[in-house]
Amino acid sequence: NIYVRYAEGFKAPTFNDLYFPWSGNPELKPEESNSTEVGYKLTSNIVSFQVGAFEKNVENLIEWAPDDMGNWSPMNIGEARLRGAELNLGLNTGLLGRFDFIVDYLDAVDVTNSEAEQDIDYRAKRSLKFSWQKEFSDYEVGLQGKLQSERKVPEQYAEDGFSPGYGVMNATFSYQLNKYLLAQAKLNNIFDKEYTLNPSYNEDGRNWMVGVKASF
């Protein structure tokens, strides 16, 4: 299948964007956007393949930015253009399980001033996601990984203006207890990687969760 998509979007500021103590901005306007995507998709019993390219134009994009006094808060940065491409590949090997890979590239630019376009902070340009999943009679195991490139950050956080890239790995397990109950477990950030998406906030280290899902 060859496809073409066009969409218009609207995003209101969150409650925290507007009213978070000492940093909320009640003057925020909602984001408005339009996007176009073209791509190709192929699906069979063994292979699934999809590749697409997109462009999204946003007015009043909400991002954290410093004001004239150097205080940080959510602001409408003006106009932004996001261009990118994504490749999805899935392989169902049967005995060895299913493998999925997603590779994408993103170029996010503040175009408010057409003569001085700037990359938008905290957006990774390149990323790779991959997963493996294997089903047995009553249980299922899986691995998921993500690699992302560096991100542009304010120079106060990094001399070269970029935070380092990172990679994390997760593991999942599920067991069908009976017709109605499914036990699930997940181990996140297996290797306890220290990383940030925004230098002001640390991401979770190694953590786990267990639960039971009921279906009737």
The 8 nearest C-alpha neighbors of each residue, nearest first, counted from 0:
[[1, 40, 39, 2, 41, 38, 42, 49],
 [0, 2, 39, 38, 40, 3, 37, 41],
 [1, 3, 38, 37, 39, 0, 4, 40],
 [4, 2, 37, 36, 38, 5, 1, 35],
 [5, 3, 36, 35, 37, 2, 6, 34],
 [4, 6, 35, 34, 36, 3, 7, 33],
 [7, 5, 34, 33, 8, 35, 4, 32],
 [6, 8, 33, 32, 34, 5, 9, 31],
 [9, 7, 32, 31, 33, 6, 10, 30],
 [8, 10, 31, 30, 32, 11, 29, 7],
 [11, 9, 30, 29, 31, 12, 8, 32],
 [10, 12, 29, 30, 13, 9, 28, 31],
 [13, 11, 16, 29, 17, 10, 14, 27],
 [14, 12, 16, 15, 11, 17, 18, 10],
 [13, 15, 17, 16, 18, 12, 19, 23],
 [16, 14, 19, 18, 17, 13, 23, 12],
 [17, 15, 13, 23, 14, 12, 73, 18],
 [16, 18, 25, 24, 23, 14, 15, 19],
 [17, 19, 23, 15, 14, 16, 20, 25],
 [18, 20, 23, 15, 22, 16, 17, 21],
 [21, 19, 22, 18, 23, 15, 17, 24],
 [22, 20, 23, 19, 18, 72, 24, 70],
 [23, 21, 72, 20, 19, 24, 71, 18],
 [24, 22, 18, 19, 17, 16, 20, 72],
 [23, 25, 17, 26, 27, 16, 73, 18],
 [24, 26, 17, 27, 23, 18, 16, 28],
 [27, 25, 24, 28, 17, 74, 23, 75],
 [28, 26, 25, 24, 75, 74, 29, 12],
 [27, 29, 26, 30, 59, 75, 12, 11],
 [30, 28, 11, 10, 12, 31, 27, 59],
 [29, 31, 59, 10, 60, 9, 58, 11],
 [32, 30, 9, 58, 8, 57, 29, 10],
 [33, 31, 57, 8, 56, 7, 58, 9],
 [32, 34, 7, 56, 6, 55, 8, 57],
 [33, 35, 55, 6, 54, 5, 56, 7],
 [34, 36, 5, 54, 53, 4, 55, 6],
 [37, 35, 53, 4, 52, 3, 5, 54],
 [38, 36, 3, 51, 52, 2, 4, 53],
 [39, 37, 51, 2, 50, 1, 52, 3],
 [38, 40, 1, 50, 49, 0, 2, 51],
 [39, 41, 49, 0, 48, 1, 50, 42],
 [42, 40, 48, 47, 49, 0, 39, 43],
 [43, 41, 47, 46, 48, 40, 44, 45],
 [44, 42, 46, 45, 47, 41, 48, 91],
 [43, 45, 46, 42, 91, 47, 90, 92],
 [46, 44, 91, 43, 90, 92, 47, 89],
 [47, 45, 90, 43, 89, 42, 44, 91],
 [46, 48, 42, 89, 41, 88, 43, 90],
 [49, 47, 88, 41, 87, 40, 42, 89],
 [50, 48, 40, 87, 39, 86, 41, 88],
 [51, 49, 86, 38, 39, 85, 87, 40],
 [50, 52, 38, 85, 37, 84, 39, 86],
 [53, 51, 84, 37, 36, 83, 38, 85],
 [52, 54, 36, 83, 35, 82, 84, 37],
 [55, 53, 82, 35, 34, 81, 36, 83],
 [54, 56, 34, 81, 33, 80, 82, 57],
 [57, 55, 80, 32, 33, 79, 34, 81],
 [58, 56, 32, 79, 78, 31, 60, 80],
 [57, 59, 78, 31, 60, 30, 77, 32],
 [60, 58, 75, 77, 30, 78, 76, 61],
 [59, 61, 75, 30, 58, 76, 57, 77],
 [62, 60, 75, 74, 73, 59, 76, 30],
 [63, 61, 73, 74, 64, 60, 75, 76],
 [62, 64, 73, 72, 74, 71, 61, 65],
 [63, 65, 71, 72, 62, 74, 73, 66],
 [66, 64, 71, 69, 70, 72, 67, 63],
 [65, 67, 69, 68, 70, 71, 64, 72],
 [68, 66, 69, 65, 70, 71, 64, 72],
 [69, 67, 66, 70, 65, 71, 64, 72],
 [68, 70, 65, 66, 67, 71, 64, 72],
 [71, 69, 65, 66, 68, 72, 67, 22],
 [70, 72, 65, 64, 63, 66, 69, 22],
 [71, 73, 22, 63, 64, 23, 74, 65],
 [74, 72, 63, 62, 16, 61, 24, 64],
 [75, 73, 61, 62, 76, 63, 64, 72],
 [74, 76, 59, 61, 60, 77, 27, 62],
 [75, 77, 60, 74, 59, 61, 78, 62],
 [78, 76, 59, 111, 75, 58, 60, 79],
 [79, 77, 58, 111, 110, 57, 59, 109],
 [78, 80, 109, 57, 110, 108, 56, 58],
 [81, 79, 56, 108, 55, 107, 57, 82],
 [82, 80, 107, 55, 54, 106, 56, 108],
 [83, 81, 54, 106, 53, 105, 55, 80],
 [82, 84, 105, 104, 53, 52, 106, 54],
 [83, 85, 52, 104, 51, 103, 53, 105],
 [86, 84, 103, 51, 102, 50, 104, 52],
 [85, 87, 50, 102, 101, 49, 103, 51],
 [88, 86, 101, 49, 48, 100, 50, 85],
 [89, 87, 48, 100, 99, 47, 101, 49],
 [88, 90, 99, 47, 46, 98, 100, 48],
 [91, 89, 46, 98, 97, 45, 92, 99],
 [90, 92, 97, 45, 93, 96, 46, 98],
 [93, 91, 96, 95, 97, 90, 94, 45],
 [92, 94, 96, 95, 91, 97, 45, 133],
 [95, 93, 96, 92, 133, 91, 97, 134],
 [96, 94, 92, 93, 97, 133, 91, 132],
 [97, 95, 133, 93, 92, 132, 94, 91],
 [96, 98, 91, 132, 131, 90, 92, 133],
 [97, 99, 131, 90, 89, 130, 91, 132],
 [100, 98, 89, 130, 129, 88, 90, 131],
 [99, 101, 129, 88, 128, 87, 89, 102],
 [102, 100, 87, 128, 86, 127, 129, 88],
 [103, 101, 127, 86, 85, 126, 128, 100],
 [104, 102, 85, 126, 84, 125, 86, 101],
 [103, 105, 125, 83, 84, 124, 85, 126],
 [106, 104, 83, 124, 82, 107, 125, 103],
 [105, 107, 82, 81, 83, 124, 108, 104],
 [108, 106, 81, 119, 118, 80, 105, 82],
 [109, 107, 118, 119, 80, 117, 79, 110],
 [108, 110, 79, 117, 116, 111, 119, 78],
 [111, 109, 116, 112, 79, 113, 78, 108],
 [112, 110, 78, 77, 109, 113, 79, 116],
 [111, 113, 110, 115, 114, 116, 109, 78],
 [112, 114, 110, 115, 116, 111, 109, 117],
 [115, 113, 112, 116, 110, 111, 117, 109],
 [116, 114, 112, 113, 117, 110, 111, 109],
 [115, 117, 110, 109, 113, 112, 114, 108],
 [118, 116, 109, 108, 119, 115, 110, 107],
 [117, 119, 108, 107, 109, 120, 116, 151],
 [120, 118, 108, 107, 109, 117, 122, 121],
 [119, 121, 151, 152, 122, 118, 150, 153],
 [120, 122, 150, 151, 152, 197, 123, 196],
 [123, 121, 150, 120, 124, 119, 151, 107],
 [124, 122, 150, 148, 125, 149, 147, 121],
 [123, 125, 105, 104, 106, 122, 148, 126],
 [126, 124, 104, 148, 123, 103, 147, 105],
 [125, 127, 147, 146, 103, 102, 148, 128],
 [126, 128, 102, 146, 101, 145, 147, 129],
 [129, 127, 145, 101, 144, 100, 146, 102],
 [128, 130, 100, 144, 99, 143, 101, 145],
 [129, 131, 143, 99, 142, 98, 144, 132],
 [132, 130, 98, 142, 141, 97, 143, 99],
 [131, 133, 141, 97, 96, 140, 142, 98],
 [132, 134, 96, 140, 139, 141, 97, 135],
 [135, 133, 139, 138, 140, 132, 136, 96],
 [134, 136, 138, 137, 139, 133, 140, 96],
 [135, 137, 138, 134, 139, 175, 174, 133],
 [138, 136, 175, 135, 174, 139, 134, 176],
 [137, 139, 174, 135, 173, 136, 175, 134],
 [138, 140, 134, 173, 133, 172, 135, 174],
 [141, 139, 172, 133, 171, 132, 173, 134],
 [140, 142, 132, 171, 131, 170, 133, 172],
 [141, 143, 170, 131, 130, 169, 171, 132],
 [144, 142, 130, 169, 168, 129, 170, 131],
 [145, 143, 168, 129, 167, 128, 169, 130],
 [144, 146, 128, 166, 167, 127, 129, 168],
 [147, 145, 166, 127, 126, 165, 128, 167],
 [148, 146, 126, 164, 165, 125, 123, 127],
 [147, 149, 164, 125, 123, 126, 124, 150],
 [148, 150, 164, 163, 162, 123, 161, 147],
 [151, 149, 123, 121, 162, 161, 122, 152],
 [150, 152, 161, 120, 121, 160, 162, 122],
 [153, 151, 120, 161, 160, 121, 150, 154],
 [152, 154, 155, 156, 160, 151, 157, 120],
 [155, 153, 160, 157, 156, 158, 152, 159],
 [154, 156, 153, 157, 158, 160, 152, 159],
 [157, 155, 154, 153, 198, 152, 158, 160],
 [158, 156, 160, 154, 159, 155, 161, 162],
 [159, 157, 160, 154, 156, 155, 161, 153],
 [158, 160, 157, 161, 154, 162, 152, 151],
 [159, 161, 154, 157, 152, 158, 151, 153],
 [162, 160, 151, 150, 152, 159, 157, 149],
 [161, 163, 150, 149, 152, 151, 157, 164],
 [164, 162, 149, 161, 165, 150, 148, 194],
 [163, 165, 149, 148, 147, 162, 150, 166],
 [166, 164, 147, 146, 194, 163, 148, 167],
 [165, 167, 146, 145, 147, 168, 164, 144],
 [168, 166, 188, 145, 144, 192, 146, 169],
 [167, 169, 144, 188, 189, 143, 145, 187],
 [170, 168, 187, 143, 188, 186, 142, 189],
 [169, 171, 142, 186, 141, 185, 143, 187],
 [172, 170, 185, 141, 140, 184, 142, 186],
 [171, 173, 140, 184, 139, 183, 185, 141],
 [172, 174, 183, 139, 138, 182, 184, 140],
 [173, 175, 138, 182, 181, 137, 176, 139],
 [174, 176, 181, 137, 177, 138, 180, 182],
 [177, 175, 180, 181, 174, 182, 178, 179],
 [178, 176, 180, 179, 175, 181, 174, 137],
 [177, 179, 180, 176, 175, 214, 181, 215],
 [178, 180, 214, 177, 213, 215, 181, 176],
 [181, 179, 213, 177, 176, 212, 178, 175],
 [180, 182, 175, 212, 211, 176, 174, 183],
 [183, 181, 211, 174, 173, 210, 175, 212],
 [184, 182, 173, 210, 209, 172, 211, 181],
 [183, 185, 209, 172, 208, 171, 173, 210],
 [186, 184, 171, 208, 207, 170, 187, 172],
 [185, 187, 207, 170, 169, 206, 189, 171],
 [188, 186, 169, 206, 189, 205, 207, 185],
 [189, 187, 205, 168, 191, 167, 169, 190],
 [188, 190, 187, 191, 168, 205, 169, 186],
 [189, 191, 192, 188, 205, 168, 167, 204],
 [192, 190, 205, 204, 188, 189, 193, 167],
 [191, 193, 190, 194, 204, 188, 167, 205],
 [194, 192, 191, 204, 195, 202, 201, 203],
 [193, 195, 202, 192, 165, 201, 196, 163],
 [196, 194, 201, 197, 202, 198, 200, 193],
 [195, 197, 198, 121, 194, 202, 200, 201],
 [196, 198, 195, 199, 200, 121, 201, 152],
 [199, 197, 200, 195, 196, 156, 201, 162],
 [198, 200, 197, 201, 195, 156, 196, 202],
 [201, 199, 198, 197, 195, 202, 196, 194],
 [200, 202, 195, 194, 203, 199, 198, 197],
 [201, 203, 195, 194, 200, 204, 193, 196],
 [204, 202, 205, 201, 206, 188, 193, 191],
 [203, 205, 191, 188, 206, 192, 193, 202],
 [204, 206, 191, 188, 189, 187, 203, 190],
 [207, 205, 187, 186, 204, 188, 208, 203],
 [208, 206, 186, 185, 187, 209, 205, 184],
 [207, 209, 185, 184, 186, 210, 206, 183],
 [210, 208, 184, 183, 185, 207, 211, 182],
 [211, 209, 183, 182, 184, 212, 208, 181],
 [210, 212, 182, 181, 183, 213, 180, 209],
 [211, 213, 181, 180, 182, 210, 214, 183],
 [214, 212, 180, 179, 181, 211, 215, 182],
 [215, 213, 179, 180, 212, 178, 181, 211],
 [214, 179, 213, 178, 180, 212, 177, 181]]
